[in-house]
Amino acid sequence: MTDISPAPTAVPQPLWDAIRDLDLPKRHLKDLTAFPDEAGEILLEAVDVLRERDEHAARTLAEALREHAPKSGHRQFATNQIVTMLRAEGRTAEADALLKELMDSGLERGVAVLLAEDLASRGDFEKALHCYNVVCRGMLAQPPETVAELNRLGLLPLLGRARMREALGMAPDAHDLATRSTDAYLPPLEDDLRGAPSGHLPTDERPAPSPGRNEPCSCGSGRKFKKCCGSPLAR
């Protein structure tokens, strides 16, 4: 059983009660104490860690987050984690029903990114397109010529959308055409992520260790890691 202090005001008591019955990783317990206002993100990370050693505990925590996390994005992310666990157990019908419920709930952008990639990899192009449309909503509201201002990282959702539309036999729209045109001349994605000239990356380079939650994100955004690439909603 986890030995932690009473729930902070930012964390619903039912969620805190569920935590008490779980053997959470020490790192996450430390983060919960230090950053109580970020409990949702910390506990979403803990679900993934728990899955490696205790599937039941991971499912219990994900269910608690789905029901009681204060932010809708965290609830949606937890729901997606449960869908993944159900599929791993071969409970496809339950996973599909929960996925439909999730998609009908008004997807937030971070969750839509994950769902789009997963659905596309499983050949469910229609649902994947729906998710890509959610991700690209802001870009689609802009004139197609603004696509040329994006770097490759920013272009990825539009590329995914264009591929899903093509797979479904749909004629390219103006944003698809602008996306393909921009994709043809942009440098490799590694240049956006590392800021290095194309073709100058060592072939044996290994990813650097993840920074601490309060350290600057290694992607160069200038934001703290916990609010950038270290946030579950950004994965």
C-alpha positions as CSV (number, residue, x, y, z in Angstrom):
1,M,0.0,0.0,0.0
2,T,1.2,3.5,-0.9
3,D,2.1,5.6,2.2
4,I,1.3,9.2,1.2
5,S,-0.1,12.3,2.9
6,P,-3.8,13.3,2.6
7,A,-5.0,14.3,-0.9
8,P,-4.0,17.9,-2.0
9,T,-7.0,20.0,-2.9
10,A,-6.1,19.7,-6.6
11,V,-6.6,15.9,-6.5
12,P,-10.1,14.4,-6.1
13,Q,-10.3,12.3,-3.0
14,P,-11.6,9.2,-4.9
15,L,-8.6,9.3,-7.1
16,W,-6.3,9.7,-4.1
17,D,-8.0,6.7,-2.3
18,A,-7.3,4.5,-5.4
19,I,-3.6,5.5,-5.2
20,R,-3.4,4.3,-1.6
21,D,-4.1,0.7,-2.6
22,L,-1.4,0.6,-5.2
23,D,2.3,0.1,-5.0
24,L,3.4,3.1,-7.1
25,P,6.9,3.5,-8.3
26,K,9.0,5.5,-5.9
27,R,9.8,8.1,-8.5
28,H,6.2,8.8,-9.1
29,L,5.5,9.1,-5.4
30,K,8.3,11.6,-5.1
31,D,6.8,13.6,-8.0
32,L,3.3,13.5,-6.5
33,T,4.7,15.0,-3.3
34,A,6.7,17.7,-5.1
35,F,4.2,18.5,-7.9
36,P,0.7,17.7,-6.6
37,D,-1.0,20.0,-9.2
38,E,0.5,17.7,-11.9
39,A,-0.9,14.5,-10.4
40,G,-2.9,13.6,-13.5
41,E,0.2,13.6,-15.8
42,I,2.3,11.8,-13.2
43,L,-0.2,9.1,-12.7
44,L,-0.7,8.5,-16.4
45,E,3.1,7.9,-16.6
46,A,2.7,5.5,-13.6
47,V,0.1,3.5,-15.5
48,D,2.7,2.7,-18.2
49,V,5.3,1.7,-15.7
50,L,2.9,-0.5,-13.7
51,R,1.9,-2.4,-16.9
52,E,5.4,-3.8,-17.0
53,R,5.1,-5.5,-13.6
54,D,1.4,-5.5,-12.5
55,E,-1.3,-5.3,-15.2
56,H,-4.1,-5.4,-12.7
57,A,-2.7,-2.4,-10.8
58,A,-2.2,-0.5,-14.0
59,R,-5.8,-1.2,-15.0
60,T,-7.0,-0.1,-11.6
61,L,-5.1,3.2,-11.7
62,A,-6.2,3.9,-15.3
63,E,-9.9,3.3,-14.3
64,A,-9.5,5.6,-11.4
65,L,-8.0,8.3,-13.7
66,R,-10.8,7.8,-16.2
67,E,-13.4,8.3,-13.6
68,H,-11.8,11.0,-11.3
69,A,-9.0,12.9,-13.1
70,P,-9.8,16.6,-12.9
71,K,-8.8,17.3,-16.5
72,S,-10.8,15.9,-19.4
73,G,-7.6,15.3,-21.4
74,H,-6.2,13.1,-18.6
75,R,-9.5,11.2,-18.5
76,Q,-9.4,10.6,-22.2
77,F,-5.7,9.6,-22.1
78,A,-6.5,7.1,-19.4
79,T,-9.4,5.7,-21.4
80,N,-7.1,5.2,-24.3
81,Q,-4.7,3.3,-22.0
82,I,-7.6,1.0,-21.0
83,V,-8.5,0.4,-24.7
84,T,-4.8,-0.6,-25.3
85,M,-4.9,-3.0,-22.3
86,L,-8.2,-4.6,-23.5
87,R,-6.8,-5.2,-26.9
88,A,-3.7,-6.8,-25.4
89,E,-6.0,-9.2,-23.5
90,G,-7.9,-10.1,-26.7
91,R,-11.1,-8.3,-25.5
92,T,-11.6,-6.7,-28.9
93,A,-15.4,-6.0,-28.6
94,E,-15.0,-4.2,-25.2
95,A,-12.0,-2.2,-26.6
96,D,-14.0,-1.2,-29.7
97,A,-17.0,-0.1,-27.6
98,L,-14.8,1.9,-25.3
99,L,-13.0,3.5,-28.3
100,K,-16.3,4.5,-29.8
101,E,-17.3,6.1,-26.5
102,L,-14.0,8.0,-26.4
103,M,-14.3,9.2,-30.0
104,D,-17.8,10.4,-29.4
105,S,-16.8,12.4,-26.3
106,G,-15.1,15.2,-28.2
107,L,-11.4,14.3,-28.5
108,E,-8.7,16.6,-27.3
109,R,-5.8,17.1,-29.6
110,G,-3.1,15.1,-27.7
111,V,-5.3,12.0,-27.5
112,A,-6.4,12.4,-31.1
113,V,-2.7,12.3,-32.2
114,L,-2.2,8.9,-30.5
115,L,-5.5,7.5,-31.7
116,A,-4.8,8.6,-35.3
117,E,-1.5,6.8,-35.4
118,D,-2.8,3.7,-33.8
119,L,-5.9,3.5,-36.0
120,A,-3.9,4.1,-39.2
121,S,-1.5,1.3,-38.3
122,R,-4.5,-1.0,-37.8
123,G,-6.0,0.0,-41.2
124,D,-9.0,1.8,-39.8
125,F,-8.6,4.7,-42.1
126,E,-12.0,6.3,-41.6
127,K,-11.6,6.6,-37.8
128,A,-8.0,7.7,-38.3
129,L,-9.1,10.4,-40.6
130,H,-11.6,11.6,-38.0
131,C,-8.8,11.9,-35.5
132,Y,-6.4,13.6,-37.9
133,N,-9.2,16.2,-38.7
134,V,-9.3,16.9,-34.9
135,V,-5.6,17.3,-34.7
136,C,-5.5,19.5,-37.8
137,R,-8.6,21.6,-37.0
138,G,-6.6,24.8,-36.4
139,M,-4.5,24.4,-39.6
140,L,-7.5,23.6,-41.7
141,A,-9.1,26.8,-40.6
142,Q,-6.2,28.7,-42.2
143,P,-5.7,29.3,-46.0
144,P,-3.9,26.4,-47.6
145,E,-0.9,28.6,-48.5
146,T,-0.1,28.9,-44.8
147,V,1.0,25.2,-44.9
148,A,4.2,26.4,-46.5
149,E,5.2,28.1,-43.3
150,L,5.3,24.8,-41.3
151,N,8.4,22.8,-40.5
152,R,8.4,19.1,-41.0
153,L,7.3,18.4,-37.4
154,G,4.3,20.7,-37.8
155,L,3.5,19.2,-41.2
156,L,3.2,15.6,-39.9
157,P,-0.5,15.7,-38.9
158,L,-1.5,17.1,-42.3
159,L,0.6,14.4,-44.0
160,G,-1.3,11.8,-42.0
161,R,-4.6,13.4,-42.9
162,A,-3.6,13.4,-46.6
163,R,-2.6,9.8,-46.5
164,M,-5.9,8.7,-44.9
165,R,-7.9,10.6,-47.5
166,E,-5.9,9.0,-50.3
167,A,-6.4,5.5,-48.7
168,L,-10.1,6.1,-48.6
169,G,-10.2,7.1,-52.3
170,M,-10.9,10.7,-51.7
171,A,-9.8,13.4,-54.1
172,P,-7.1,15.7,-52.6
173,D,-8.4,19.0,-51.3
174,A,-6.4,22.3,-51.3
175,H,-4.7,21.5,-48.0
176,D,-3.7,18.0,-49.2
177,L,-2.1,19.6,-52.3
178,A,-0.3,22.3,-50.3
179,T,0.9,19.6,-47.8
180,R,2.4,17.4,-50.5
181,S,4.0,20.4,-52.2
182,T,5.6,21.5,-48.9
183,D,6.7,18.0,-48.0
184,A,8.7,17.7,-51.2
185,Y,11.2,20.4,-50.2
186,L,11.4,20.3,-46.4
187,P,14.6,18.9,-44.8
188,P,14.5,15.6,-42.8
189,L,12.6,15.5,-39.5
190,E,15.9,15.1,-37.6
191,D,16.8,18.6,-38.6
192,D,13.7,20.0,-36.9
193,L,14.3,17.9,-33.7
194,R,18.0,18.5,-33.3
195,G,18.7,21.7,-35.2
196,A,21.5,20.0,-37.1
197,P,22.4,20.5,-40.8
198,S,21.0,17.7,-43.0
199,G,23.4,14.8,-43.5
200,H,25.7,15.7,-40.5
201,L,24.3,13.4,-37.8
202,P,26.7,10.7,-36.5
203,T,25.4,7.3,-37.5
204,D,26.1,5.9,-34.0
205,E,24.4,8.8,-32.1
206,R,22.2,7.6,-29.3
207,P,19.2,9.4,-27.7
208,A,20.2,11.5,-24.7
209,P,18.6,10.6,-21.3
210,S,15.3,12.3,-20.6
211,P,15.7,15.5,-18.6
212,G,14.1,15.9,-15.2
213,R,10.5,17.2,-15.0
214,N,11.6,20.7,-14.2
215,E,14.6,20.9,-16.6
216,P,14.4,22.5,-20.0
217,C,13.0,20.1,-22.7
218,S,15.7,18.6,-24.9
219,C,13.6,19.4,-28.1
220,G,14.7,23.1,-27.8
221,S,11.2,24.5,-27.3
222,G,12.3,26.4,-24.2
223,R,9.5,24.9,-22.1
224,K,10.1,22.6,-19.1
225,F,10.2,18.9,-19.9
226,K,7.1,18.2,-17.9
227,K,5.1,20.7,-19.9
228,C,6.5,19.6,-23.3
229,C,7.7,16.2,-24.5
230,G,7.5,14.8,-21.0
231,S,3.8,15.4,-20.8
232,P,1.7,12.3,-21.6
233,L,-0.6,14.5,-23.6
234,A,2.2,15.3,-25.9
235,R,3.0,11.7,-26.8
